[in-house]
Amino acid sequence: MEIKINKEIKDYHESMFFGLSARQFVCSALAVGAAVGTYFGLRDIVGKEVVSWLCVVLAAPFAAAGFFKYNGMTFEKFAVAFIRSEFLASGKRLFESENILLKIYEAGRNECKGIHYCSPMRPKEVLRDAKKAGSNKGRKKKNS
């Protein structure tokens, strides 16, 4: 007896109807409904060949939506992400870096003006914290 186990737990999908997940089954039913509705609605207006092509064209998006997965996203999530990235947030994106080390260096230099020797790599806050830590070094805490 052999039991198939997925390596990744996220890849597990429970099959509900005919080996399909609930999402796939609903989308397949919508595709069949769209095809049947198109056929019975347009069979007297246009020829059989044109109706058959319209059935395929109108049912395909519903069927594709049920089985579509891209980077773990379903069709709806992918469509929203695509519209957001291509239309709503499109355009040039400028990257501006912030050099934190240069800011620390400049803060240390500004603090040390007029002092004979001062480490230029230590900003005001670091020096203040070091002084506090040094002054509390030999003291014991009182028990309350």
N, C-alpha and C positions, 0 to 999 in steps of 0.2 A: 504494500500500500504506500502510495506517495502523496504527500500533501504539499501543495504549492504555497510558499510563503514569500511575500514581497520583501526585498531587501530594505526598502524605505517604507515606513508606515504611511507616509503621505500618498503613496502610489496605490493604496488599497481603495477600491471602490466596490461597494456592495451592488450586486446585480439584482434587480427587482423583477423585471418583466423580460422574458425571452433573452436573458443574458445581457440586457442593457441596464444602465443606471436609470434612476427616475428621470433625470434631466434629459438623457438621450431618448428615453421612451416618449416623453412629452413633446420634445422637438420633432421626433419622427412622426408622431400623431398629427402635429400641426402641419408638417410637410405633406402628409397624405391628405389631410383636410383641405389644404390649399390647392393641391393638384385636383382632387375630386370636385371641389367647388368651381375651379377654373374650367374644368372639362364640361360640367353640366351647365355652367352659366354661359359659355361661349360656343358650344358645339353647333348651335343652330345659326349663329351669326357668321362665323368663319369656318373654313374647312377643317377636316380632321388633322391634317398635317400641322397646320398653324396652331391649333389647339393643343396638340401634343407637345410642341416646342414651348408654348406658353406655360403648360403644366410643369415642365422641367425647370424653366427659368424662375417661376414663382415659388416652386417647392424647394429649390436648392438652398436658398439662404436659411430657411428654417432647419433643414437637415444639417447643414454645415455648422450652424450655431450650437447644435447639441453635441457635436463631436469635436469641435474646435478647442485646442489647448495650445497656448504659446507661453513659454516660461512659467507654467503653472497658472496662467490666467485663463479664465473662461472668455467667451466671445464678448460678453458685455463689458467686463473689466478691461479687456484689450481695446475695445472700441473707445471707451472713455479715456484711457491712457493715450491712445493714438490722437484723438481729437484734442486733448489737452496739450500734448507735446507739439503737434504740428500746426495747430491753429490758434489756440488760446495763449500759449506761452512761446510762440515762435519768435524768431528774430535773433539778433546777435546777442550773445552772452559774453560779458566782459569779466575776465578773471582779474581780481585785484588781490594781491597777496599782502599780508601784514607781517612784517619782520619784527617779531617779538624780541629777539635778541638785540636788535639795534635800538629798540625803545628802552630796554633795560640798560644798555650801555649809555645811551644819552641821558637817562634819568640819573644814573650814577655820576656821570661827568658834571651834570648841572648841580648836583648836591655837593660835589667835592671842590667846587671853585673856591680858591683862596686857601685851601688846606694844603699843607706841604705834601702829605702822602695819604691817598685814599684809593681804595680799590674801585676802579671805574665800572666794574661789572656788577655792583651791588646797588639796587635802588633803595630809596628811602624806607620802604616798608620792610625790606629784608633786614636792613640795619637795625630798625626799631625792634623787630621780632627777635633778633639775635641778642640785643641788649636786655630785653625782657627775660629771655631764657637764661641769660647769664646771671641776672640779679636774683632769680628764683632758684638758683642751683643748690645753695646750701640750706635753704629753709625747709622745715618739715611741715606737713599739713597738720592742722589741728583737728582732733576728732570731735565731732559735734554730738 
